[in-house]
Amino acid sequence: MDPILAAAALSVVLGAVIAFVFFKSYLLKQRSNVQAISEPELHSDPKKTSKPQHVPKKYHSKPHSHASDKEQSKRHHPLDLNTLKGHADSVTGMCFSSDGRNLATACADGVVRVFKLDDASSKSFKFLRINVPLGGHAVAVAFADDSSSIVVASQTVTGCSLYMYGEENPKKGSTDSNQQSKLPLPQVKWEHHKIHDKQAILTLTRATASYGTGDGSTIIASCSEGTDILLWHGRTGKVLGHVDTNQLKNTMATISPNGRFLAAAAFTADVKIWEIVYAKDGSVKEVLNVMQLKGHKACNSTHSPKDNWTYYFVPADCCKCFVEVRYHLSEDPKTLKVFPIPLHDSSGSALHYDRLSLSPDGKILAATRGPTLQWLCLETGKVLDTAEKAHD
C-alpha cells in the first residue's frame, strides 16, 4: 500500500476515534445536566476524597477545629440560627413544607434544592437537587399536597413552565412521620408550558382548600408579571381559575391559608380581593372579584393565618390592617390598625418595606428593607427587634 494512503487512512481512523470519544463525553454531560434530580448528599462528609463533577466546592462544608468560634463571630444577631449554603447564584424563591421540616429553594443557577431541616441548628443538612430542564432557570417553588411533592416554575426565553415533581410510588394513607417528611423523588407528575405566554412568574403560592365545601386539596396560584393570575390544582395540574387584575402589571399575589381569598397587588395603589367559590363536590366553581382595598402610592399584601383579617401593606408611609367585610352587602373594608413604618433615611424621611411575612400565630410581622430585617408587634406596631445586616 502506498505510504501516503496508509498515513491518510490512519489519520482518518484516529480522527474518527477522537470524535467518537468527544461526542460520547458531550452526550453524557448533557444527560447529567437534564436529569431531574440527584441523590441527597451530606454537606460535611470529610471522608469523601473524590472530586464531585460539576459541583462547586462551596457545596460541601469542611470541618474546622474552631468552626464554632468562627460561626459565632459571623453571626450578626442573637436570632441568627444558621445559614444554608451551596447556592451558586441568587435565590429567587423559597417555600416551607406544611410540616415545617423541609425547605425548598429556587436558584438562578437552574437548580431547586430541598433541604431536610429535622434540626435547623445542625452543621450539615441532607438536601436534594432538582435540575430544571436545559435552557430554563428556577424562579419559584411551592410544595403541593405534602412534603414529597413540589411545584417548580422555570423561566426560558420562550416563556414560563410549571413542573410538579412527586414520589414515584406514593404510599397513600400512611401515618408514619418518616414517610411524611420524605423528600420528593425525581418523577415529573405533570407539566405545562408557556402558561403566561412569554411573561415571567413573579410569585408561586399555595393554600389548602379547607373553607366551606372545599375538598382539602392544594391550590397553587401563579402570578405573572403581566396582568393574569392562574389557579392550579396541586395534585393534577388542572387549571381551576383565571384572574385578570387589569392594572397594567402585577406586583405579587397570595392566597389565604384556607383557600378562600386571592389577593393581588399591582401597578395601582389598590389591593384587589377575589373569593374562590367551591361547589358541593369540593371543586372550584368560580372566582369572584369581591372587594378592593384602597390605599396610597404603592402597596403589597399578605394574609393572616386566621383568615379573618387581610393585612394590607402601604410601603409609601405606613402599614394598614383591614378586616374581612360583608362584601355581599356592599360593605366597604374598614381599617383596623395604622402604624408608621419606623425606618428613616439620613434626612429623616420615612422609608418603606420591601417584603413582609406573618408568624403562624398572626402576632408578629417580619419586614425587610434592603439588608435590614425587623420584627414588629402587630397589635401595637412596636419594633421588637432589628437585624441591621441580615444579608450582605
Sequence and secondary structure as in RCSB ss.txt:
>XXXX:A:sequence
MDPILAAAALSVVLGAVIAFVFFKSYLLKQRSNVQAISEPELHSDPKKTSKPQHVPKKYHSKPHSHASDKEQSKR
HHPLDLNTLKGHADSVTGMCFSSDGRNLATACADGVVRVFKLDDASSKSFKFLRINVPLGGHAVAVAFADDSSSI
VVASQTVTGCSLYMYGEENPKKGSTDSNQQSKLPLPQVKWEHHKIHDKQAILTLTRATASYGTGDGSTIIASCSE
GTDILLWHGRTGKVLGHVDTNQLKNTMATISPNGRFLAAAAFTADVKIWEIVYAKDGSVKEVLNVMQLKGHKACN
STHSPKDNWTYYFVPADCCKCFVEVRYHLSEDPKTLKVFPIPLHDSSGSALHYDRLSLSPDGKILAATRGPTLQW
LCLETGKVLDTAEKAHD
>XXXX:A:secstr
  HHHHHHHHHHHHHHHHHHHHHHHHHHHHHHHH SEEEEEETT TT  S  TT  GGGS    TTHHHHHHHH 
 STT        SS EEEEEE TTSSEEEEEETTSEEEEEE SSTT S  EEEEEE  TT EEEEEEE SSTT E
EEEEEETTEEEEEEEE SS  TT   HHHHT    SEEEEEE STTTT  EEEEEEEE  STT  S EEEEEEES
SSEEEEEETTT  EEEEEE  SSSEEEEEE TTS EEEEEESSSEEEEEEEEE TTSSEEEEEEEEEEE SS  E
EEE TTSSEEEEEETTTEEEEEE   GGGT    EEEEEE   B TTS B   SEEEE TTS EEEEEETTEEEE
EETTT  EEEEETTS  
